[in-house]
Amino acid sequence: MRLAVIPARGGSKRIPRKNVKVFCGKPMIAWSIEAARQSGCFDEVVVSTDDHEIAEVAKQYGASAPFMRPASLADDFTGTTPVVRHATEWFQQRGIAPSEVCCVYATAPFLQVDDLRRGLDLLLANNCSYAFSVTSYPFPIQRAIRITEQGRVEMLHPEHFNTRSQDLEEAWHDAAQFYWGRTEAWVAERVIFFRESVPVVLPRHRVQDIDTPEDWSRAEVMFKSMQR
C-alpha cells in the first residue's frame, strides 16, 4: 500500500483558514488532493486534520479523513514528521502496512502529477530514506546581507565580497510541495534534510511558499499565468 498524507490543521494564523480558503476557484487543499489522486501513485489519500470543516472539504474532493488529529500534534510547534508518523501508525495499528508514504502539503497548488511520480521513482531506485522537492535559490546565498540593529548593512559572508557569482556554489532549498519516504524512515522520525535523502528538482517558476497574504497574492498571479 502506498499512502499520501496531507497535513492540514485548522489553526493557521497569518492566513486564517488557509487550507480551505478559495484559491483560483477551489479550496486550497483541493489542488493537492486532486494532484495526489491523479498521479496514480497512491492507494489512499488521507488528510490529517484537527478541524471538522477541513475534513468535510477533503472528503468532497476525494480524500479520506478517517481520524481527527490529536491536539498534541496540532499546535504551532509540531513539525511535519510527527504528523506523518501518527497517520502511518494509525494504519499500521489497523493491520494496513504502507510500504511508502508521501507527505503532500495542503498549500501546494503548483504540485504536478509528474513530479510526484518522479519522486516515487527516485525513492525506489535509490538506497535512501526520502525523496523530496527542491529548487534553486535565484541569487547566490553567499552574497547575502543582514540589516543590523543600527540600521546598517553587513555581509553574512564578507569573504565572498569579491567572488564572482559564477564561481560560487549553487544552493538549493526545500520547495515545500511533497516528501516521499519509506515507512520505516517516517516511523523512526529520521531527519529529512540529510544525506539519506535525494532531491526532486523543480524549476523556480513552479515554486512559491504561501505563508503570508503577500505570498497568496503572488501565487494567484503565478498560477493564473501558468494556466494561460
Buried (B, 14 or more C-beta within 10 A) or exposed (E): EBBBBBBBBBEBEEBEBBBBBEBEEBBBBBBBBBBBBEBEBBEBBBBBBBBEEBBEBBEEBEBEBEBEBEEEBBEEEBEBBBBBBBBBEBBEEEEEEBEBBBBBBBBBBBBBBEBBEBBBBBBEEEEBBBBBBBBBEEEBBBBEEEEEEEEEEEEEBEEBEEEEEEEBEEEEEBBBBBBBBBBEBBBEEBEBEEEBBBBBEBEEEBBBBBBEEEBBEBBBEBBEEEEE
